Amino acid sequence: MNRLPFADFTEDQTSFDRNDMDTARAWQEFFESWPETFPQQGIIVTTFQETVPFTRFLVAPGLLALERDRPDSIGARKVVLSYNAISAVKMTDTAGLDSIRALGFC
């Protein structure tokens, strides 16, 4: 039986997977601890280099559901992403940098 190249795990791949899981966990905790008083709006940059503006979100284990105020180019208003697909979150509110301390920043 021929083995597929991705079926052979190396220490580097295990390390990468662990880092990927740590990043996903950090994003999940970030969204789970989002203060109720903080507006649920912004732009997510994905690991696919796509930007996803959102006006509301819901959290689930391993997944984040986003709602847009306008449909995208193919008509979708909702997007479900895995946390490990998130590269960055851009804040669109006009409050100062100190306002994000409630999200766990010092």
N, C-alpha and C positions, 0 to 999 in steps of 0.2 A: 504494500500500500504506500503510495506517495504521500508525503506530508506537505502540507501547505506551508509556505514560509512564515506566515503569521502565527502558525500553531507552535512554533519553537520559541519558548520564552527565554529571554536572557535577563541578567541582572539589570541591565540598562532599561529594558522594557518594564520590568517590575517597578523600578524606581520611577519611571515616567508615569506609570499607572497610579502609583501611590501619590505622586505630586498632583496628578489630575484629580484624584479623589479628594485631596486636601483642598484644592481650589474649589471644587464643586461644593464641598461642605461649607467653606467660607462664604460662598455666595448664598447658599441656602440659609445659613445663620443670619446673613446680612438682611435678606428679605423677610425672614421670620421675625426678626427683632425690629422691623420698621415701625417707628412710633405712629400711633393713630393720628396724632396731630400734624404729622408731616405729610405733604401732598404726595399721593401715589402717582407721580408722573415723572417722566424722564425718557431717556433713550438708551437702549441696550445695544452695545456693539457685540456681535457674536464672533466666535472663532472662525466663522466663514467670511468675516469682514462685511457683514450686513448690519445695517442699523435698523432697529425696531423701536419706533416711538411708542410709548404707552401712557395711558391715562388712568389705569387701574390694573391691579394684579391680584392673583390668588396663589397661595403656596401649597405644595403637596410634597411628600417625600420624593426627592429626585427630580421633580418637575416644577416649573413656574409657568402659570397661565397669564398671558398679557392681553389687555384689551386696548385697541386703538380707537381714536376718535374719528378716524377716516379709514376707509378700506385701502389696502395696498393695491398695486397695479393689477392683481388678479382677483380683487374683490374681498380678500380676507380681512376681517376685523379683529379676529382673535388668533393668538399664536401660543403654542405650548412648546417650551424649550426645556431641555435638560440643563441643569445648573452647570455642567461641565462645558456647555456650548457658549457660556457667557465669558466675554473677554473684558468688558468694561461697562460701567453704568455712568451715563452722563445725566447730571441734574439740570433740569430746565427752569427751576424756580429762581426767583431773583434775590432770595435771602443770602446773607453773607456766609462765609466759610464756617463761622462758628455755629451756624444752624445745623450742621451735620454731626455735631458732637453727640446728639441724641442717637445717632446710628452706631455709636461705639468708637468714634474717633476722639483722640485727645489732642 
